[in-house]
Amino acid sequence: MKIQSLESRKGRTLTGIVVSDKNDKTIVVRVETLVKHPLLKKYVRRRKKFTAHDPMNECGMGDKVKIVEFRPLSRNKRWHMVSILEKAV
């Protein structure tokens, strides 16, 4: 069975910051988006947390990562970590 590379997969791609790496092969990524408020016409920062698969346990707290939509791996895990964009100091 040939596996399609994660970089070329169709589906959503998000960028966020790792807020937890305590679980084995799992990271929690906080993604921030700017949304224009319908009434106030101001930009509001929305935050959402996603659990992503990290097969090599290479991410740490504070790293900036890129995640891509993936098949369900567990009850909550539907994302896969593609690359680390920036390591935390």
Helices and strands as residue ranges (DSSP letters): G 6-8, E 13-20, E 26-36, E 43-53, E 64-69, E 79-86
